[in-house]
Amino acid sequence: MQGLKPIKVSTDVEKLTLHNVMENQPLSPMARMFHEPDSNVYIMAMIGLKTEINAEVVKANLVHTLVKHPRFSSLQVVDEQNGGRLIWLPTEVNLDNHVVVPKLDPNSIELSDKFVEDYISNLSKNGIKMSIPMWDIHLLNVKTSDAESVAVLRVHHSLGDGTSLMSLFLACTRKVSNPEEPPTIPMVNKANSKKSSRGLWGKLIKLWLALLLFWNTLVDVVMFLATTLMLVKDTETPLKGPLGVGTTPRRFVHRSVSLDDIMLIKNTMRTTINDVMLGVTQAGLSRYLNRKYGESIKIDKGASERRNNLPKNIRLRATFFMNLRPSPGIQELADMMKKGTKAKWGNQIGYLIYPFTIALRDNPLGYLREAKAAMDRKKASLEASFSYFLAKYFLKFGGMKMASFPSQTTLWFSNVAGPKEEISLFGHPVAYIAPSCFGQPNGLMIHVVSYVNKMTFILSVDDGIIPDPHQLCDDLEESLNLIKTAIINLKTTT
């Protein structure tokens, strides 16, 4: 790896001048929201590698990749002459302020997985000072159960959303099978809307769909505002954090499952991968809460887990983030710096309030059907676009409080598609990708990301609220296995 040539993002990036692109440009309303005290959010990307990390190779390549990007080489400063708004100010990047290589003695580390977990958790206790561009990368040459070393990229969420940052990360990688070729990203196929709808029947269908869209949007917007203004709250459960939890440290754990299993469920039920992951999450949360409520029952643990201990009518919702770009895939964003592209960098995201049904089901496929029905209804609504509109325009009139993220939902949920082939980061083969966040106003965030033949759940939890995140991972994995078994039984009986 010593002779590895630095990777360049593109010649167009080389030609950009930071002063023309970023100087005095104000932060977007969504980026400003990520600076609020109870939602001062950072993205934390854990990258497991199959070899030891060569820090000098990483530094040499960062000069030609991240450092070339305007937002990664600009400060966020207060513009006193324009009402104290935050603006971008280009600066020179000193990599010694951004690349951290702690001196570690592997022989003195007894539990390497726990050591890495604790190290990453400690990073969530403090942010990055605004006197430098708000990102850093930590290189840990510690062998864990699923990697030979771990790189941890910490980025303030104001620099971009998950789709933007994933695209930039992938622009820094190459296929292991072909080191000269960038990775391939799964494309999200939009439904074909060009079907014939002529005649009176077609017009009636269009009218019905328009009325449905209007009604669903009206209902969702009313509930959205009621939640934002704390008029509607989630049930106080063992997963629900109190107000102010956005400033507490987080613990990050992840669990990988088979993408083939998820594709089997998806194809059999004729649904989407997102629906499957929501169904599995709903089942896993139900299992976890049922156990928690059963701990107070004075019977043996096994009997408690087999019976239904859940209170009725639990309201448990997620703030669900959605990419609002016209093109849903990440592939276009890998070329977003090229002239003429329609892709946009930044926080081009909206969010909606997604309801999870917490219950025990005799048939595990019930979780999947409920999740699909709930998401299908949300797709027939403009709630996510409204939340973006709220942040972009209402900020001028109602202030940050009116445009802030809902603090009364139980969790945040997000997902991003990853590369289909095995990739390498600056010559280091990647074992797993596990992005998450800290600083959000909830005690739990669940993120899912695909990579090659795996799907990974990443949990960001407040230890004081969820002291056993690995148990929640077990419940998510077991829920997937139960749904898979039900699918196999369904196929054998039909």
Sequence and secondary structure as in RCSB ss.txt:
>XXXX:A:sequence
MQGLKPIKVSTDVEKLTLHNVMENQPLSPMARMFHEPDSNVYIMAMIGLKTEINAEVVKANLVHTLVKHPRFSSL
QVVDEQNGGRLIWLPTEVNLDNHVVVPKLDPNSIELSDKFVEDYISNLSKNGIKMSIPMWDIHLLNVKTSDAESV
AVLRVHHSLGDGTSLMSLFLACTRKVSNPEEPPTIPMVNKANSKKSSRGLWGKLIKLWLALLLFWNTLVDVVMFL
ATTLMLVKDTETPLKGPLGVGTTPRRFVHRSVSLDDIMLIKNTMRTTINDVMLGVTQAGLSRYLNRKYGESIKID
KGASERRNNLPKNIRLRATFFMNLRPSPGIQELADMMKKGTKAKWGNQIGYLIYPFTIALRDNPLGYLREAKAAM
DRKKASLEASFSYFLAKYFLKFGGMKMASFPSQTTLWFSNVAGPKEEISLFGHPVAYIAPSCFGQPNGLMIHVVS
YVNKMTFILSVDDGIIPDPHQLCDDLEESLNLIKTAIINLKTTT
>XXXX:A:secstr
 TT     S HHHHH  HHHHHTT B  HHHHHTEETTEE EEEEEEEESS   HHHHHHHHTTTGGGSGGGGEE
EEEEGGGTTEEEEEE    GGGTEE     GGG S HHHHHHHHHHHHTTS   TTS SEEEEEE    SS SEE
EEEEEEGGG  HHHHHHHHHHTEEESS TTS                 HHHHHHHHHHHHHHHHHHHHHHHHHHH
HHHTTSS     TT   TTGGGS  EEEEEEEEHHHHHHHHHHHT  HHHHHHHHHHHHHHHHHHHHHHTTSSS 
HHHHHHS    SS  EEEEEEEE SSS  SHHHHTTTSTT     S  EEEEEEEE     SSTHHHHHHHHHHH
HHHHTS HHHHHHHIIIIIHHHHHHHHHS  SSSSEEEEEE   SS EEETTEEEEEEEEEEES SSSEEEEEEE
ETTEEEEEEEE TTT S HHHHHHHHHHHHHHHHHHHHHHHHT 
